[in-house]
């Protein structure tokens, strides 16, 4: 794009004139734009691995699990996504040979997603690419990234994502 001005800042100025204080609007709009930028860049890095960031996250979650498998409901809970999204993600990963579905031995009706050796290999290679690119955040220093994480944690706590430990 390379506009000669910041369109969000310009929108904030107009917002102030028409509606009043614009700090919250400008912050939300900036976060939404940052989300678009990051998702596009991360997906571009993952495309050679035939992954999207959502599929990558699911594979990483399975990699982190002790048995390499989790119930679909647990995947949705941990990734904070709708069950339909989990089903679609696992469907794509299964078609690619990166996960397989299994009956849950603890619950005959439940279904587990289990990462395959090919899935583990893809996670390793994709993670190397993401780490090499600093997860597309290498314009920030470590202290800035930690501060950003803490700032956004406040929003996530307020939304009920989790209960923070007692002080």
Secondary structure, 3 states (H helix, E strand, C coil): CCCCCCHHHHHHHHHHHHCCCCHHHHHHHHHHHHHHHHHHHHHHHHHCCCCCHHHHHHHHHHHHCCCCEEEHHHHHHHHCCCHHHHHHHHHHHHHCCCEEEEEECCEEEEEEEEECHHHHHHHHHHHHHHHHCHHHCCCCCHHHHHHHHHHHHHHHHHCCCCCCCCC
